[in-house]
Amino acid sequence: MAGQDKKPKTLGLNVLLVCDKLQEPTALGRAARALLADLQTHDIHATISLTAADAQDEVESDPHLQAIILDWDLHQDSGHTHAKTLLKAIRARNAKVPVFLLAERNDAAHVPAEVMSEADGFIWLLEDSMEFISSRILAAMRRYRQLLLPPMFGALTKFADEAEYSWHTPGHTGGSAFLRSPAGRMFYDYFGEKLLRADLSISVADLGSLLDHTGPIGAAERYAAHVFGSDRSYFVTNGTSTANRVVMTASVARGEIVLADRNAHKSIEHGLALTGARPAYLLPYRNHLGMIGPIPPASLAKDAIAHNLAISRLTAGSDDKPVLAIVTNSTYDGLCYNAARVEELLSPSVDKILFDEAWFGHARFNTLYHNHYAMRGEASEANRTGPSVFATQSTHKLLAALSQASMVHLRERRAKIEHVRFNESLMMHASTSPNYAIIASTDISSAMMDGAGGQLLTSEAIAEAVSFRQTMARLQAEFAARGDWFFGVWQPDMVRDGATTLPFIDAPAEMLAEQQSCWALEPDAAWHGFSGLEPGYCMLDPIKVTLTTPGMARSGKLEDRGIPAPLLNHYLAAHGITPEKTANFSILFLFSIGVTKGKWGSLVNALLDFKRDYDANTPLIRALPQLAALYPAAYGAMGLKDLGTAMFAAMKLTAYPERLQEAYNFLPQPEMIPAEAHDRLIRGEGGMASLSALAGGVAATAIVPYPPGIPLLMPGENFGAIDGPVLRYLSALEDFDKRFPGFAHDTHGVEPSEAGYQALRY
Ligand SMILES: *Cc1c(COP(=O)(O)O)cnc(C)c1O
């Protein structure tokens, strides 16, 4: 029934009535029908379920339900198992939605206490008046809606719905300015009145201030602190890019030393330039696939850090202690550190740690990630002896929030982080006109992750990722048994359950979804390709799925035959599938909480299609028509396999995948701090030079190949010799790009030109 019912998809009044007697010619059946009619007169839309199974589906798929009326005597089973099971299922998803039990008064004495405590009340269908029942339900729904709305979103909807005329910014005044021009009208119609009415400004005192943390916005930040487990949380409406710069300017004074993960986002480089810090870098591992692994535990130890500082020209000879360490957790590819262990290792060297958790806002809400994130346990119980810790999270990346929604969470331990001082840095980077829809969406993400919602939503995403991973691994095994190729998944071959070890394919899905040990990077396991790990130091986040294409051996050497991943990426794009990131032999897919059940089925189909077209060498005019049309001279006569073979041969010839490895496995020579490189940039020093003329020069800007999006050179570092790792890699890449139009690599800081690659040098 539920499926046939056309439900209003607005935040109207929706109830679910679960009763199998609705169509019966009995007193109960008549009363239930009368209730239904009465609800309608109160504009309450009722979805009807005649069976427990249907009700279960409905509860799982419809978050609009604001009350559930459940027949205690469902399917007339004497133990009330159906009703009890359903009640449990409801509560597992939602602790707050009102649930009324439809019962006869003389049954009430036999309802067990646990059921009483989980339900919100009884409805005596044969005794109470319909009007009385409906108004009780209505009141419960109203209370529930109030409970649902987190502080800022609640205040925003109230204000936007009630306010009449605005005399303040934004100048479109609730959208009305757009109505005055045809193009403006189209914009208004597209986004709708609500978004524009809710686009308010800091002049609206009722909503509080993001800069002063007052009113409903301040309350929303305190609510987020409670949900995300921090001492204090700050909303940032310009992404974690800004959140990182805020934390850095709040922690580092001019000339102070920062320990920075070399696997860092661009915003960290900007933070270094802004603060005038002297950086010392922590170099992570890379594996055969070019994936950036964790920083080895040995490099975080006290002596290793002292040594690191002693040998760098920027820090040698100084007794200064680093003031901040920055660690990217998780990495782009989904590697997450045991954050407790990282804090312990870094504790003797530094008093503040910034965990860049741009990709990891979901970690706290699933027990699978136990200990692998910064805001562990409850803030009130936290031990205050270690380094103080910041976590910056792009709420928009893996939770549900509008782009640019980000938060800074902090735990104050050994080092003081006073609000008044910290807030000066926050204001330095914040706009005085923040976007209220972004703030409201940040607030909503707290409400979504609060209570049962967090574990439930993250578990669903993990379960989807697990079934995709197992399906792919099974397909690969089937093809391999026939001596045929297929895509691989970067994941353990074997998993451990207590004393027994079993193949990943055979592991029960629940075990993979719940046991952290299944995802641990065991120091002696071959699949991950990283050395020097400790047991329990690092795990793979299952929701970040890396598929591999044939061609790269675990030894880091190219095999005899291979299929470059950029070719698969083009093919998938032509099929409307956009992965998160593509490297030479791997493609990353994200399973965020927005993933719909079985969405990955079409991905598997597209992968099988690729295999069929590849093996059949389907002409590119059919397999990749856009590419063939854009570059007829290069690709017009080729088949899919011809192109893959030619690309792979060119990879072998130019050896750029191996050169990339070399280039990332050493730290370049720093000549000046990033701030000085930036000063020279704006003074107009230096000039563009081709690769051969870069030798011995100093990089004016960062050189960042995508992927992986990690700086090869930071501003102020030396390009090295013409046959050194950096320039050898760039020239191999230049060579490859010339051969394959449409597949050119994107390297920030390097400009392609007629004469070849160029970069700015001092
Ligand atoms: C994306 C990202 C950021 C920046 O976050 P935005 O919200 O896009 O500004 C910072 N750090 C890391 C590691 C990232 O991947």
The ligand as a Gaussian input file, in Angstrom:
#p B3LYP/6-31G(d) Opt

LIG

0 1
 C       38.995000      19.552000       0.540000
 C       40.057000      19.671000       1.551000
 C       40.249000      20.845000       2.277000
 C       39.490000      22.092000       1.969000
 O       38.156000      21.962000       2.250000
 P       37.034000      22.859000       1.556000
 O       35.881000      22.612000       2.419000
 O       36.901000      22.380000       0.147000
 O       37.502000      24.281000       1.600000
 C       41.187000      20.859000       3.282000
 N       41.922000      19.773000       3.539000
 C       41.803000      18.635000       2.858000
 C       42.640000      17.458000       3.227000
 C       40.876000      18.547000       1.819000
 O       40.778000      17.428000       1.109000

